[in-house]
Amino acid sequence: MKYRRMKRWLSLILIMIVLTGSSVRGGVKVLAKENAVPQETVKVTTGQLADFFMKAATGYGKPAQRSEILEGMKESEEADRLQMLVLAGRAFDKLPKPEGNAEKTVPPVPDLSKVPEWAQDALKNLADGGILAASDLEDVSDGEKEGEDNFLEASAAMKDAEVIAARLYAAFGTNEKDDFYTAVNKKLLDTTEIPETGETAGGSGEVNDRTDKQLKELIDEIVNSGEDYPKGSPEQKIRDLYNNFENIEARNRAGIKPLKKYLEAVDKAGSFSELNAAIAMCVNELGNFANGLFPGLATTDIKDSSKKIMLLLTMTPGLAAGDYENPEKEEYKEYRAALVEQLVAVGESQEEAECHADKILELEQDVAQNMELPDGTGEFKEQNYYTFKTLDEMMPQARPSELMTAIGVKDTFEMQVLDDKMFSAYAKWVTEENLELFKSIEKIVLLSACSSYLSEDLAEQFGTGGIASGDLAVQNYLSEELGQLYVKRYFSPESKEEIEKMTNLMIETFKKRIERLDWMEDDTKKEAIKKLDSLTVLIGYPDEWQLSKAEIRGKEEGGSFFENAAACEVDRWKQQLKELGQPVDNRKFALAAYTVNAAANRNTNTLLFPAGILQAPFYDKNESFETNLGSIGSTIAHEITHMFDDGGAQFDSQGNLRDWWAEEDYKHFKKLCKNVEEFYEGYEALPGIKADGQETLSENIADMGGIACGLEILSGMEDPDYDAFFRSYANQWLRVADYDTLLETAQSDMHAPNNLRCNRVLSNFQEFYDTYDIKEGDGMYVAPEDRINIW
């Protein structure tokens, strides 16, 4: 389903993209390829491609004769896309039937009926081997044909051929020199099973599964211990919340009843003042995401990192702007039907629901058309501040200050929005004339926010929280309490100490690399090193646990999962309000201690490594230094590099948005960023699943920085084990999933596909070539002048 429901948590993802990042030798000046001709525009002859594919096919079956490969073609003619595919299909012997991981990742079978007869055999060989995608035969965008009849007649470029060859290398997965990621991980790729409860396995997925089992063991011990835990203790809260969730019979019996009080208050509102009062009651009793008008988030001000501001998370359109223009499109129909279904579920008649759904679509179309699109520069733009006064001036009939005051926001707090232009368009709709429209929106928001803790059918049909078990309920609402228990059992002080040492080593290494840069002026270097000296590094768990102040009542006391989940959400909202009135605490641990991830907050100059990620394959205290350096070491340096990626480079040592660069230095840096973008653009996760070099730029820069620092450290060791380092790096990116899952991931993830996070990164470093004797003509080879050296 392509539409996105009206989920306020989507806005949280946008904030993380803006403010955080997840997870080549210094001293050599790399000239930005300012005048280079893009590889994808360099045309090639059929003879050149025949030679290329013959070399690529070496070692993968019976070698074909050059004359057989070129049959029916003139070797001096400029090759088109169809000829390129035919040459590839002929150069490789009959391809094996996909097995193991290759079978899971076969693309949908392309239609060969329009392919000329002379090309049928070669293309069928590619299709049978799982090598051919529909996008190879016709121009496809968002799953719809664009109608370019001469697509196969378009000129082929060497980059196109390299992409096809990479597919073939991956299909065999037997040569480290051609596809390091697949060759190193082949056994695990072919034998790792995807669990019934998930869509992926291996790497971080494997660690997530292990961590979930550890957490389940902890929770089960508490639930089944029979001990009389003190009221308000972590154990009491965990047991009662868990049992409330698992009391399915009571939840199903209650149905939507727990929400009735709030829906009725909204329905009775005869003016915006009354609607404001109803929404305020919802927020004060259910939490921030029960606010359908102006849900807010306390976030660090990008211009003054010492203070928090309120970020207003307003309307998120459920469709792309163009999809609103054609009501006959399937996406539009599905989304409209979902809106109607939600409105009927909250008590509206079919006629009312149809009318209000159409009005919501009208509003969303206007908002979507006024969204400010990225300009491609990656530069953060000046943001406006809002006050009670400015909000009331924009929406005089709605009196936003009335609602803000009622939910605890003070008139001294400054506010911002994600998109000023979009917010202005939204504000124009907030009038008494549209009161019924916003009442309907509020009811949908209440359903979306709360259905995950109502009955099973409502949670399944309308829930957005992903709460499928009592274990997940505890993880979601009592993360600090559970985190305390987790680190006590599974994260040793020795491990924390080792990670601290490695982090300090990486920071010092990064400094040395900056000091050796010959394209950066001394004043810029001083500012960069100041950023490193000012880093706040948080490892494992928080200095002080921020336990929930929510009262959790057991079912024996008349408590319910709805009541307790709402109490936790209300406590979260109160904590956000408290943050708005205090200086920013850079040592606040923003992730649960058991989270299998790492983060870098550019706006506070903070690195965060929860205990959850500090386990195999990322970190294993029983493994060699080189092995850990290739996994957790590269992850640590990855996060450090985020402070100097295309986004992080715009923030100073205090986390403020400020230009601290010499003008020429920044120009040179931006050219290097463009090189990185081009280096990834168009390369694939699987046939037809291409990486977007611009969307994944920040993460790609960080990946390269992660390996560069590790190799810098190895270069100073006596007889370092480079093979262990590189294999460890490849192992951590193992991901097993089917084609559709990897396609969806590539379309939504800000990281490059996992195989590229390994192969494209390693192909930039001479140590990798030396370790595996990689030469020109090997699949992993990149010419020295095309390799990236940025930090």
N, C-alpha and C positions, 0 to 999 in steps of 0.2 A: 504494500500500500504506500503510495508516494506522498500523500498529504501528511501534514504534521498537525496533530491536535493542538488545541490552545493550551499548551503546558507552560506555566511560568518558569519551570526549571530550565527550559531552553535558554532563557536569558542568562541563567547562571553559567551555562557553558560558554556563552559569548564573553562573559567577564573573565573566565579562566583563560580564554584565548587571548584577550587583550593584555592581561596582567601577568600570566604565568607561562612557564614551559613545563613539559612533563619530565621525559626520560628520552700539516705539511710542515715540514721542518722549519722552525723559526730561523731567521737570519738569511733566508733566501728570498729575494724579492721576486714576486710573480707579477708580471705585467698583465694588466687587464686586457682581455682580447677585444680591444675597442674596434679594430678594423677587420677582425676575422670574419670570414663568411660562415654563417651558420651551417652546421653539418647537414641539416635536413634539406638545405637548398642546393647542395653539391650533387649534380647529376652524375650518373655512372652509365657505362655501356654494359651490354649483356655479357660481353667477354670478361669484363672486370668482375661482374657478379658471379659468373661461372667459376672463375678462379677463387673468389672469396668462399663460395659454398663448398667447393671441392676441398679447400683447406679446412673449412669448418667441419666437414664430414669425416675427416681423417680419424680413424680409431673408433668410429661408430657403425661399422658394418662394412659390407662389400663396397670397395671404391668404384665409382662410376667413371666411365671414359668421358673426357671433355667433349668429344664429338657427340656423344649421346646426350649429354646435358644440354648442349646448344642446338640440338636438332630442330630445324625449322626457323632458326634465328640467325641474324647476321651479327657477328661478335662486335662489330664496330658501331652498331646502332645504339642510340640512347635507350636504355631499358625503361619499360613502364612497369606498373605495379603487378600486372598479371604475369608478365615475363619473369619478374623477380620471384613470385611465388612458384612458378613452374620450375625455375632453375633450382630453387631450394628443394622442392619435392623430388626432382630427378637426382640431385646430388647425393641425397641420403638414400640408402638402401630402403627396402620396404620397412616402414617404421613398425615397431612392436606395438601390440595392443596395450593400451594404458593399464597399469596395474598399481596396486598400493595407493600412494598419495596421488600419483598421476591420474588414476581413475577417478578419485574424488574431485579433481580440479579440471576435468575436461570441460571446455566451453560448450554451450548449446550447439548442436549440429547445424552448420551453415547450409543454406540452400545452394546446391551446385547446378541447379537446372538451367541457369542462364549463362553458365560458364561455357566458353567455346569447346567443341569436342576435342580439339587438339590438346587442350589443357586439362581435360577431365581426369586422366590417370594420375598426373602429378599432384593435383589438388586433392584428389580422393585419398592419396597416400598421406598427405598432411592432415586431412580431416580425420582419417582412421586413427592416426597417431595422437589425436587430441591437440594438434598444433594450429589448426585453422579456426579463426573467429569470424563471425558475421561482419565485423567491422573491416575485415580484410577485403571484402567483396563489394561493399557499398558504404557510402558515407552515412554514419549513424550518429545521432545526437539525442541523448535522453530517451533512447529506445525507439525513436521515430525516424523513418527514412526521410532524408532531406531531398531526395530526388535527383541526385547528381548521376546521370546515366553513364557518363564517361569516367567514373571513378577509377576503374581498373586500367584506364588508358593514361592516367596521370603519371608523370615521370616518377621513377623510383630514385631514392637517394641511398647512400651507403648506410646512413643511420637506420633506415627502414630495414635494410638487410641485416644489420647487427641485431635489431630487435627480433627478427624472425629466427636468426641463428641462436639467440639466447633462449628462445622457447624450446628449440631442439636440444640444446645442452641440458636444460632443466628436465626434459622428458626422459633422458637417459640418466642424468645425475651421477655420472661415474667418474668425472674428471675434475679435480680441484682447480686445474688451470683454466677451465672454461666456465664453471659455475661453482664457486667455492661454497656458497651457502647450501646448495642442494647436495653436493658431494659429501660435505662434512656431516650433514644431518640426514642423509638418505635413509639409513636404517630406522631412525626414529620417525621420520616422515612417513615411512611405509608401514610401520607397526603401531604407531600411537593411535589409539581409538578416541573418537570424539564422544564424550559422555552424553548420555541421554538428556541430561539437564542443561547442556550448553551447546554452543555452536562452534567453538574452537577448542583446541587442546595444544599442549606443549608450551615451553617457555613460561611467560608470565601467567598463561592460563593454567598450567600445571601447578605453579606456585599458589595461585588463587584457590584452586581446588584443595590443595594441601592445607592452606590456611583456613579455609572454610571447615575442613574436617577437625582441625585443631580447636577452632572456636566452638564447633558443635560439641566436642568432648568436654570443654570447659562448661558450657551451658548445661549439658546433660548432667554433669556431676552436681551442679548447683540445684537443678530442678529435682533430681532424684535423691538428694542427700538425706532428706528427712530432718535436717537441722532446723531449729527455730531461729532464723536470722533476725537481728535487731531491725526494727522499723527504720527505713531510710538508708540501710546499708546497701552497697552495690549488689550483694547476693540477693537480698529481699526484692529489690527492684527488678533484677534480671528474672528471677523465678516467677514473680507475679505477672510481669509483662508477657513473658513467654506463655504462661498458662492462659492468660487472657486471649492471646492470639489463637492458641490451639483449642479454645472453647468454641469450636466451629458451630456447634448446635445453637448456642446462645446468639452468636453473631448472625446466623442465618434466620433465626427466629425474629430478631430485631429488624432485619432488612434495612430499609432506608430511614426507619423511625428516628434514630439518633440525630439525623440531619434535618428533620422536619421543622424543628423550632426555628432554625436559621433560614430555611427556605420560606417559611411562612412570614417571617419578619421582612424579608426582601419583597415578597409578594404584596404585603400590606402597604409598602412605602408609596405615598402619594405625592412625594416631592423629593428633590435631591437631598434636602436636609434629612428627611426621614430615611432615605436610602443610605446616606452617610452614617446615620445612627445604627442602622441594621448591619452595615459592613463593619463598623467599629465593634459591635457586639461579636460578630464572627471572628474578627482578628483577635480580640481580647480573650476569647474563649476557645478558639481553634488554631490561632497562629497566623503568621504573615501571609501564607499562601492561600488564605481564605479571602484575600483582598482582591476583588475583581477590577478595581479602578486603579489603584496606585500601590501595588506591593513594592516594598523597598528592601534594599540590601546595604548594610554598612560596609563601605569599601574605602580603601586608602586613597586620598586625593592625589592624583598624578602630578599636580603642580606643587603640592606641599605634603610630603609623606609623613609629616608629624601629626596629621589630623585625619580623622575619618569624615566622610560625607555620606549622605544618603543617595544611593543610586536607585532611581525609580524604574521599575521593570514593567513597562506598559505593554500594550497589545503586541503579540507575536502572531503575524499572519500565518494561517495554516497552509497556504499554497504559495507557489512562486507567483510573481506579479502577472506573468503572461497567462497563467492557468485560470485566472478569473474572467478572462475575456470570452471564453467559449464554454457556456453552461452545458454543452453537449459532450464535453470531454469527460472521460471516465474518472479522472482525478477529481474534477469538480463535482460530479454526481456523487461519488463516494464520500467526499468531505461534507457536502450538504446533507446527505443522508445521516452521517454521523452526528452532525449538529442537531438535526431534528430528533434523532434517537435520544440524545442527551437531554434535550428540552422536554421531551415526553416523559423521560425517567424522573425528572424533577417536578412533574405535576402539570405541565402545560398540555392543553388539548392539541390534537394533531394539527388543527387549523392555526392555532396560536404558534405552535412550534415551527410550522412551515413559514409563516410570516416573519417570525423573529430570526429564523435561520437565514432567510434571504436578506434581511437587514444587516445581520452580522457579516455576511459575505460582501455586502456593499461597503460597509465600514472597512473591512479587511482589505478590499481591493484598493480603496483610497489610501490606506496606510502603506500597503505594499508598493504602490506606485510612487510614494513619496520617500521611500527608503533611500538613504544616501549610499550609493554603491562605492566600493573601494576604487580608488583612482590608480591603483597599481604601483604607487610609490612606496607603500609600506610605512609612510610617515604618519605619526599620531597628530591629530588635528586639535586645535584649540577648542575646548568645550565650554559651554555656557553654564553659569551657576543659576539656580532657581531658588526663590524664597517663597514663603507663604504669599507674599504680596504679588510676586510675578505670576504664581500659579492662579491666584484668584483673578488677576487681570486677564489671563488667558481663558479662564473658564468661570466667568462671574456667576452664571446660573447654578453651577455645581458647588461652588464654595469649597475647593479642595482643602483649604486651611482648617475648615470645620472637621473634616474627616481626619486629617493629620493630627490635630490636637487630641481628638478623641482616642486615637490609638497610641498616644504617648510621644509623638514627634514634637519637638520644641521649635518655636519660631526662630530660634537662633541657629538651627542646623541648616547648613547649605546642602543643596541637592543638585544632582545632575541626571541626565538621561543618556541612553546609549546612542540615540540618533535625534538631534535637535529638529531636523526637518520632518522626520516621521512623527515625532511627538507633537509638533505644531499641527500636523494634519489630524492626528488623533484628538487633540484638544478641541478642534472645531466641532467635533461631533458631540462633545459633552455638554448638552443643553437640555433644558426641561422637555423640549419637544421629543428628545430621544430617551426619555426616562425609562420607558418600557424596554428599549433595546439594552440599556445597561443593567436593568434588573435581570434580563435573560442572561447576559454575560456573567453577572455575579453568580447566578444559579449554576451555570456550567462550571465556573471556577470552583464553586463549593463541591460539586460532584467530582470533578477531576482531583481536587486536593484531598478529599476525604474518603473516596470510595475504596481506597486500598485498605482501610480499616473498618469497612462495613461487612456485609454478607459476602459469601464466596462469589455469587453470581455478579454482584455489583463490582466487586474488586476485579474480577476477570474481565468484565465488559468495559469498565470505565477507568480502572485503576491505572496510575502512572508511576507508582512508587517501586514496582518490582518486588513487593514484599510477598514472597511465596511461602514462607515458613516462619515459625516462631524464632528460629535462629536469626533469620534476616531481620525480623522485627527488632530483636535485641541489638543487632549490629547497627541498625538505622537510628534507633532512638536512645540507646544507652552506650554509645561508642566509647566514651571515656571510662565508664565503669568496666566494660568488657576489655578495653585496651589495657587497663591496669593489671588485670588478671593474666592477660596474654603475655605481656612482656616479663612478668614475674616468672612465668613458666618457660617461655620459649626464647627469650632474648637475654643473653648473659652479659654481665658487665665487661667481660673480656672482649666480646664481639663489638660492643660499643667503642671500647678503647681502640681496637684495631681499625675500625672505620674512621674514627677521629684522626688517627695517624695518617691513614691514606688520604683523607680529605685535605689535611694540612700539606701533605706532599704534593697533591695535585695543584693546590693554590700556589705554592712556591714554584712549581714547574711552569704554571701558566704565566707567572710574573717573569720568569727568565725568558720565556718565548716572546713576550711583549717587549722586553728590554732589547732583544736582538733584532726586532723588526726594522728594516732600513727604509720602509715607506712611511713611517710614522714619526712625526716631529717629537722632540723631547717633552714639550708641554703637554701634548696629547697623551704620551706615554705615562706621564706623572698622574694625569687624571684617571687613566685606565688602571694603573697600579693602586691608586687610592680606592677605586671601586673594590678591588680584591682585598685590600687591607680592611675595608669596612664591611665585608660580608658577615652576615649572621648565619651560622650553620647550626641546624637543629637535627639531631641524630637519635633515632629510635623512638623517643617518647617525650612528652612535654616536661618542663621543669616542675610545673604544678598542674595537677589534674583538674580540669574544669568539669567537675561532676554535675550532672543535671540536678536542678533544684525542684524538679517536678515531683509531686507526690504520686507514687504508683500504688494503686489500691488493688488488692487481690480480689478474685471473684467471690471469696467468702465475705468480703467487706462490701460487696455490691459493685465492685469495679468492673470495667469492661475495657476491651482493647481500644475502642473508640475514645473513651474518656481518657485513658492513659496516654495514647498517642497524641491526642490533642493537648494534654498537659505538657508533654515534651516539646511540642511545637511552640506553645505559648512561652515556655521558658527560653527557647532559642530566640524568640522575638525580643523578649526582655533583655537578653544578653546583648543583642544587636543594638538596642536603644542605649544600653549602658555604654557600649563602645563609642557611640557618637559623642558622648560627653567627656571622653577621656583621651589622653595622648595615645598614639598608636603604640601597641606593644609588639615589637618585632620578634619577640620570642614566643608569640602565641603559636601553638602547634595546630596548623589548619587542617590536618588530615588525621583520621583515626590511626592509632599506633600500629594496627595490623594491616594497613593499606599496602597493597602490592604495587607501589608506584613511588616516584620521586617528583619533586617540584622545585621550580625556581620562581620566586616572586620578584620581578624586576622592580616593582613599585616600592618594595621594602628592602631590596638587596638581600634577600634571604634564600637560603638553600634548605630543603626539607627532605630528609631521608627516614621514613618510618621504618620501624622494626620489620614490618611485613615484607619489604623488598630485600632485607638484609639476610637472605637465606638462599640456598642453592636453587637454580644455577647462577644466581647473581653473586652470592657470597657463600663460601664454604670454608670454615676455619681449618678444615683438614686438607684443603687443596694447596697447591704451590702458590707462591706469590704471583707468578706470571699468569696463572689461571684466574686468580681473583682480580688481578689488574685488568685482564681482558674483559671481565664482566662487570663487577661492581665498580672497579676503577674507572672504566670507560663511562659508566653511568654517572659517577660523581663529576668527572670532567665535562661530561655532556651538560649537566646542570650549571656548572660554572660558566661554560661557553654561552649559555642562554643569556647571561648578563652582557654579552657582546655580540649577540646575533642581530639581525636587522631591526628587531624591536628593542632588545635590551640596550643596544648602542645609543638609544635616544634618552636613556635615563642615567643620571649621575650617581655618584657614590652614596648619596642619601636616598636614592630611589625617586628623585624628582625628575620630571620631564624637562630636560635642559640640554642645550647644545654645548657640549664640552670639547668638541673636536676643532682642530685646525681645519680650515675650509678645504684645502687640497687633500688632507688625510681622509676626510669624510667622502669626498668625491671618489677617491681611489677605493675606499671600502665599499661604496655602493656598486662600483664596477665589479669588484670581486663577488659581491652578492649576486649580481646578474650572471656571472659565470656559473655560480652554484645552481641557480635557477635553470639555466640551459643544460647543465650537466645531468639533471634528473628528468627534465621535460620529455615525456613520451616513452620513457622506459617502463617496463611492465611488471606487474605482479604475476599475471597470467595472460594468455592470449586475449587481447582486446581490453585488458584492464590496465590503463595507463596511469602513470604518476603525473601529478600536476606540480611542476617545478616551482611555481609561485606560491601555491597554497602550502606546500611542505617546506618552504625555504628555511624558516627559523629552525625547525627540527633537523634539517639536513646540515645546516651550519654547525649545530650543536653535536651531531653525530661525528662529524669530521674532527671537531675540537676534542671530543672524547678520546678518539684513537690517537690523535697527534700527541696529546699529553702522555698517554701510556707509552708510546714508542720513545718519547723523549726520556722517560725514566729508564726504560730498558737499555737505551744507548749508553747509559752511564754505569751499567752493571757488568760484572765479569761473566762472560759466557751465558747470556740470558737465553731462555727457552722461548724463542719467537713463535714456534709452532704451537705451543700450549696457549700462548696469548691469543693468537689468531683463531684457533679452534674454539676457545672459550667464548670469544666475541661472537662467533657464528652460532654456537650452541644456544646462547641466550635469546636469539631471534627466532628460534624454532616456532613455527605456527602451523597447525594442521586444521584445515577447514575446507568446506566445499566451495565450488566456484561462486555461487551466489553470495555466500557470506563474505568472501574476499572482495567481491565486486562492491558490495554495500560498504565494507570497511574502507576501501580506497576512495569512495565518493564522500565519506564523512570524516575520515581521520586526517588530522593535521600532520601526521607523520607519513613518511614514504612507506610503501609496502615493505614487509620485513626482509624479503630477499634482497631488496635494493639497499636497505639499511645496512646490510652486510656487504654485498658485492660492490655497489657503487662507492661506498666509503673506502674499503680496503684497496681498491684499484688506484687510489691516489698516492699510495705510499711505497717508496722504493724498497723498504724493508720487506714488504709483502712479496714483491717480485723476487727479491734475493732468496727468501726463504723457500719458495716453491719453484724457482727457476722458470718464471713466467716470461715468455718472449712474444715478440710481435707475431700476430696471427692467432694467439690464444684468446679465448673468450673473455678472460679477465683483463686483458691488456688494454691500456689506454696510453696513447703517445704522451711522452713527458710534457710537451707543450700544452696538452689538454687537461692535465691533472690540476686539481684544485689545491691551493695552499692559502688559507685565509687567516687562521690563528695558530 
